[in-house]
Amino acid sequence: MNKEQKTALIGGGAVVVVATTIFAVAFSDVPGDRDADSKRTTKVAASTEATPSPSPSQTGPQSHGLSATADWGDVVFGLSDFRRGSTGKYGVPKDTDYVRFTATVTNNGKIPFALDDLLFNCTTDEILDYTNKLDGAPDVHVMPGKSLKWELACAQGKKVTELQFEVNPQIDGEQTAVFLGTVR
């Protein structure tokens, strides 16, 4: 990430340098992610960008570090547990390297939240690989006071270290959250 990407303009033009946190790297097989048709998945380091809260006058997508959360009042979304892997012979796209991660939605509201109200976008191809339990987002409701976790993956070559993932809440007045950071 270059110097310009590590600075952000806020409100009256003040410059804030973004802090970077590096998570420990643990290389290991992920239980349940290997079978005859799948390849090795390893945990990877994720760098997160501590982004200041946007001012009320800001418009457009809001940037978050990879391990930050986007809070839209009643709905909170976050990413965690970043790992690299490759699709098996039944994966789409076939024989493709990827970064997989856990997505979590929490419903702090008083009514059920339809998960299909969130639009998810990899900046590369989304990976679908049923042998590696990468089925995309479930088509369910998250009940009040409950959270839901599932696995997603974006195609990413082994030498590419920057990951960008976007979530559009489809909630009136709320802005797209862009999760951006480095995976090794």
C-alpha positions as a LaTeX table, in Angstrom:
\begin{tabular}{lrrr}
\hline
Residue & $x$ (\AA) & $y$ (\AA) & $z$ (\AA) \\
\hline
Met1 & 0.00 & 0.00 & 0.00 \\
Asn2 & 1.52 & 3.34 & $-0.96$ \\
Lys3 & 1.73 & 6.47 & 1.17 \\
Glu4 & $-1.27$ & 8.15 & $-0.49$ \\
Gln5 & $-3.49$ & 5.19 & 0.32 \\
Lys6 & $-2.50$ & 5.39 & 4.00 \\
Thr7 & $-3.86$ & 8.88 & 4.45 \\
Ala8 & $-7.45$ & 9.97 & 4.54 \\
Leu9 & $-9.05$ & 13.37 & 4.42 \\
Ile10 & $-11.72$ & 13.98 & 7.05 \\
Gly11 & $-14.20$ & 16.81 & 7.58 \\
Gly12 & $-12.32$ & 20.11 & 7.30 \\
Gly13 & $-9.36$ & 18.62 & 5.46 \\
Ala14 & $-7.30$ & 17.29 & 8.36 \\
Val15 & $-4.92$ & 14.52 & 7.39 \\
Val16 & $-4.87$ & 11.36 & 9.43 \\
Val17 & $-2.28$ & 8.64 & 8.98 \\
Val18 & $-3.79$ & 5.19 & 8.98 \\
Ala19 & $-2.39$ & 2.76 & 11.51 \\
Thr20 & $-1.61$ & $-0.78$ & 10.43 \\
Thr21 & $-1.95$ & $-3.88$ & 12.51 \\
Ile22 & $-0.45$ & $-7.17$ & 11.42 \\
Phe23 & $-2.06$ & $-10.36$ & 12.61 \\
Ala24 & $-0.07$ & $-13.46$ & 13.44 \\
Val25 & 0.36 & $-15.95$ & 10.67 \\
Ala26 & $-0.53$ & $-19.55$ & 11.34 \\
Phe27 & 0.06 & $-22.00$ & 8.51 \\
Ser28 & $-2.09$ & $-25.05$ & 8.97 \\
Asp29 & $-4.74$ & $-27.09$ & 7.33 \\
Val30 & $-8.25$ & $-25.91$ & 8.04 \\
Pro31 & $-10.33$ & $-28.85$ & 9.39 \\
Gly32 & $-13.10$ & $-29.94$ & 7.09 \\
Asp33 & $-11.68$ & $-28.13$ & 4.05 \\
Arg34 & $-9.87$ & $-31.08$ & 2.49 \\
Asp35 & $-11.20$ & $-34.01$ & 0.59 \\
Ala36 & $-10.22$ & $-35.90$ & $-2.53$ \\
Asp37 & $-11.36$ & $-33.03$ & $-4.78$ \\
Ser38 & $-10.01$ & $-30.07$ & $-2.84$ \\
Lys39 & $-6.58$ & $-28.56$ & $-2.31$ \\
Arg40 & $-4.75$ & $-27.28$ & 0.75 \\
Thr41 & $-6.04$ & $-24.14$ & 2.48 \\
Thr42 & $-3.68$ & $-22.15$ & 4.71 \\
Lys43 & $-4.27$ & $-19.32$ & 7.13 \\
Val44 & $-2.74$ & $-16.00$ & 6.06 \\
Ala45 & $-1.73$ & $-12.76$ & 7.68 \\
Ala46 & $-4.20$ & $-9.90$ & 7.29 \\
Ser47 & $-3.26$ & $-6.27$ & 7.66 \\
Thr48 & $-6.10$ & $-4.04$ & 8.75 \\
Glu49 & $-6.44$ & $-0.34$ & 8.21 \\
Ala50 & $-7.84$ & 1.53 & 11.22 \\
Thr51 & $-10.05$ & 3.99 & 9.40 \\
Pro52 & $-11.56$ & 6.93 & 11.28 \\
Ser53 & $-15.33$ & 7.19 & 11.47 \\
Pro54 & $-16.72$ & 9.17 & 8.57 \\
Ser55 & $-18.13$ & 12.60 & 9.24 \\
Pro56 & $-21.91$ & 12.91 & 8.73 \\
Ser57 & $-21.34$ & 15.02 & 5.60 \\
Gln58 & $-19.28$ & 12.35 & 3.78 \\
Thr59 & $-20.97$ & 10.60 & 0.88 \\
Gly60 & $-20.04$ & 7.57 & $-1.18$ \\
Pro61 & $-18.57$ & 4.27 & $-0.09$ \\
Gln62 & $-16.96$ & 4.10 & 3.35 \\
Ser63 & $-13.53$ & 2.44 & 3.65 \\
His64 & $-12.83$ & $-0.12$ & 6.37 \\
Gly65 & $-9.87$ & $-2.33$ & 7.23 \\
Leu66 & $-10.29$ & $-6.04$ & 6.58 \\
Ser67 & $-11.01$ & $-6.85$ & 10.23 \\
Ala68 & $-13.19$ & $-3.79$ & 10.93 \\
Thr69 & $-16.97$ & $-3.84$ & 11.03 \\
Ala70 & $-19.52$ & $-1.84$ & 9.09 \\
Asp71 & $-22.35$ & $-0.67$ & 11.36 \\
Trp72 & $-25.62$ & 0.36 & 9.73 \\
Gly73 & $-27.57$ & 0.79 & 12.97 \\
Asp74 & $-29.58$ & $-2.42$ & 13.30 \\
Val75 & $-27.22$ & $-4.43$ & 11.07 \\
Val76 & $-23.49$ & $-4.97$ & 11.64 \\
Phe77 & $-21.23$ & $-6.74$ & 9.12 \\
Gly78 & $-17.64$ & $-7.92$ & 9.49 \\
Leu79 & $-14.95$ & $-10.17$ & 7.99 \\
Ser80 & $-12.46$ & $-12.46$ & 9.74 \\
Asp81 & $-10.29$ & $-15.59$ & 9.45 \\
Phe82 & $-8.56$ & $-14.92$ & 6.11 \\
Arg83 & $-7.03$ & $-17.99$ & 4.42 \\
Arg84 & $-5.63$ & $-18.82$ & 1.00 \\
Gly85 & $-6.60$ & $-21.85$ & $-1.04$ \\
Ser86 & $-7.30$ & $-23.18$ & $-4.52$ \\
Thr87 & $-10.49$ & $-24.46$ & $-6.07$ \\
Gly88 & $-10.92$ & $-28.17$ & $-6.64$ \\
Lys89 & $-11.90$ & $-29.73$ & $-9.94$ \\
Tyr90 & $-15.56$ & $-28.81$ & $-9.37$ \\
Gly91 & $-14.88$ & $-25.20$ & $-8.30$ \\
Val92 & $-15.92$ & $-22.17$ & $-10.33$ \\
Pro93 & $-13.66$ & $-20.85$ & $-11.69$ \\
Lys94 & $-11.77$ & $-24.16$ & $-11.89$ \\
Asp95 & $-8.19$ & $-24.44$ & $-10.58$ \\
Thr96 & $-8.15$ & $-20.87$ & $-9.26$ \\
Asp97 & $-6.24$ & $-19.49$ & $-6.26$ \\
Tyr98 & $-8.36$ & $-17.54$ & $-3.79$ \\
Val99 & $-8.59$ & $-15.82$ & $-0.42$ \\
Arg100 & $-11.45$ & $-17.13$ & 1.69 \\
Phe101 & $-12.84$ & $-15.50$ & 4.81 \\
Thr102 & $-15.68$ & $-15.67$ & 7.30 \\
Ala103 & $-18.47$ & $-13.13$ & 6.92 \\
Thr104 & $-20.61$ & $-12.28$ & 9.95 \\
Val105 & $-23.91$ & $-10.39$ & 10.06 \\
Thr106 & $-25.45$ & $-9.38$ & 13.39 \\
Asn107 & $-29.05$ & $-8.18$ & 13.64 \\
Asn108 & $-29.38$ & $-5.68$ & 16.51 \\
Gly109 & $-32.87$ & $-4.69$ & 15.36 \\
Lys110 & $-36.32$ & $-5.78$ & 16.50 \\
Ile111 & $-37.44$ & $-7.45$ & 13.28 \\
Pro112 & $-35.90$ & $-10.23$ & 11.14 \\
Phe113 & $-33.32$ & $-9.04$ & 8.59 \\
Ala114 & $-33.29$ & $-10.66$ & 5.14 \\
Leu115 & $-29.68$ & $-11.46$ & 4.26 \\
Asp116 & $-30.47$ & $-10.94$ & 0.58 \\
Asp117 & $-30.80$ & $-7.21$ & 1.41 \\
Leu118 & $-26.99$ & $-7.17$ & 1.44 \\
Leu119 & $-25.17$ & $-7.21$ & $-1.90$ \\
Phe120 & $-21.65$ & $-8.70$ & $-1.79$ \\
Asn121 & $-18.98$ & $-7.95$ & $-4.38$ \\
Cys122 & $-15.46$ & $-9.25$ & $-4.83$ \\
Thr123 & $-13.38$ & $-7.00$ & $-7.06$ \\
Thr124 & $-12.34$ & $-10.25$ & $-8.75$ \\
Asp125 & $-14.42$ & $-13.38$ & $-9.40$ \\
Glu126 & $-16.36$ & $-14.78$ & $-6.46$ \\
Ile127 & $-15.42$ & $-18.40$ & $-5.86$ \\
Leu128 & $-18.05$ & $-21.12$ & $-5.71$ \\
Asp129 & $-16.61$ & $-24.47$ & $-4.70$ \\
Tyr130 & $-18.99$ & $-26.89$ & $-3.00$ \\
Thr131 & $-16.22$ & $-29.38$ & $-2.21$ \\
Asn132 & $-14.57$ & $-26.63$ & $-0.14$ \\
Lys133 & $-17.87$ & $-25.45$ & 1.39 \\
Leu134 & $-17.87$ & $-22.16$ & $-0.55$ \\
Asp135 & $-21.55$ & $-21.91$ & $-1.49$ \\
Gly136 & $-21.97$ & $-18.12$ & $-1.47$ \\
Ala137 & $-24.20$ & $-16.23$ & 0.97 \\
Pro138 & $-27.14$ & $-18.19$ & 2.40 \\
Asp139 & $-30.67$ & $-17.11$ & 1.47 \\
Val140 & $-32.03$ & $-16.72$ & 5.01 \\
His141 & $-33.28$ & $-14.20$ & 7.58 \\
Val142 & $-31.21$ & $-13.22$ & 10.61 \\
Met143 & $-33.51$ & $-13.03$ & 13.60 \\
Pro144 & $-33.38$ & $-10.11$ & 16.09 \\
Gly145 & $-30.46$ & $-10.38$ & 18.50 \\
Lys146 & $-28.81$ & $-13.15$ & 16.44 \\
Ser147 & $-25.71$ & $-13.43$ & 14.26 \\
Leu148 & $-25.00$ & $-15.53$ & 11.20 \\
Lys149 & $-21.59$ & $-16.64$ & 9.88 \\
Trp150 & $-20.66$ & $-18.17$ & 6.54 \\
Glu151 & $-17.62$ & $-18.55$ & 4.27 \\
Leu152 & $-16.94$ & $-16.50$ & 1.12 \\
Ala153 & $-13.95$ & $-16.39$ & $-1.22$ \\
Cys154 & $-12.59$ & $-14.07$ & $-3.90$ \\
Ala155 & $-10.24$ & $-15.18$ & $-6.68$ \\
Gln156 & $-6.75$ & $-13.90$ & $-5.94$ \\
Gly157 & $-3.40$ & $-15.02$ & $-7.28$ \\
Lys158 & $-0.79$ & $-16.11$ & $-4.77$ \\
Lys159 & 1.39 & $-13.05$ & $-5.49$ \\
Val160 & $-1.46$ & $-10.53$ & $-5.13$ \\
Thr161 & $-1.57$ & $-9.19$ & $-1.57$ \\
Glu162 & $-4.27$ & $-6.48$ & $-1.60$ \\
Leu163 & $-7.87$ & $-7.61$ & $-1.11$ \\
Gln164 & $-10.95$ & $-5.45$ & $-1.63$ \\
Phe165 & $-14.46$ & $-6.66$ & $-0.79$ \\
Glu166 & $-17.61$ & $-4.52$ & $-0.91$ \\
Val167 & $-20.95$ & $-4.81$ & 0.86 \\
Asn168 & $-23.94$ & $-2.69$ & $-0.15$ \\
Pro169 & $-26.60$ & $-2.73$ & 2.58 \\
Gln170 & $-29.57$ & $-1.78$ & 0.34 \\
Ile171 & $-30.86$ & 0.18 & 3.37 \\
Asp172 & $-32.19$ & 3.68 & 2.71 \\
Gly173 & $-29.55$ & 6.31 & 3.44 \\
Glu174 & $-26.80$ & 3.79 & 4.23 \\
Gln175 & $-23.57$ & 3.61 & 2.27 \\
Thr176 & $-21.54$ & 0.82 & 0.75 \\
Ala177 & $-18.77$ & $-0.53$ & 2.97 \\
Val178 & $-15.46$ & $-1.21$ & 1.24 \\
Phe179 & $-13.19$ & $-3.58$ & 3.16 \\
Leu180 & $-9.60$ & $-3.13$ & 2.02 \\
Gly181 & $-6.32$ & $-4.50$ & 3.27 \\
Thr182 & $-3.38$ & $-6.79$ & 2.75 \\
Val183 & $-3.31$ & $-10.58$ & 2.92 \\
Arg184 & $-0.07$ & $-12.49$ & 2.57 \\
\hline
\end{tabular}
